[in-house]
């Protein structure tokens, strides 16, 4: 029961006193996670580009 209540609060389907604050925090965490994932992808691409350049030079 508690798990379902927490999921409802986080997703915004249940209303609680501080629901908007909880949803704002959840949105922030999701955006931060997405930004982190994008940064990791960018690093991987840069590493692959560097490897390709080094291979073409040698």
MODELLER restraints for C-alpha pairs under 7 A, 6 or more apart:
rsr = mdl.restraints
at = mdl.atoms
rsr.add(forms.Gaussian(group=physical.xy_distance, feature=features.Distance(at['CA:8:A'], at['CA:14:A']), mean=4.96, stdev=0.5))
rsr.add(forms.Gaussian(group=physical.xy_distance, feature=features.Distance(at['CA:9:A'], at['CA:15:A']), mean=6.60, stdev=0.5))
rsr.add(forms.Gaussian(group=physical.xy_distance, feature=features.Distance(at['CA:9:A'], at['CA:19:A']), mean=6.41, stdev=0.5))
rsr.add(forms.Gaussian(group=physical.xy_distance, feature=features.Distance(at['CA:10:A'], at['CA:22:A']), mean=6.51, stdev=0.5))
rsr.add(forms.Gaussian(group=physical.xy_distance, feature=features.Distance(at['CA:10:A'], at['CA:23:A']), mean=5.83, stdev=0.5))
rsr.add(forms.Gaussian(group=physical.xy_distance, feature=features.Distance(at['CA:10:A'], at['CA:26:A']), mean=6.72, stdev=0.5))
rsr.add(forms.Gaussian(group=physical.xy_distance, feature=features.Distance(at['CA:12:A'], at['CA:23:A']), mean=6.63, stdev=0.5))
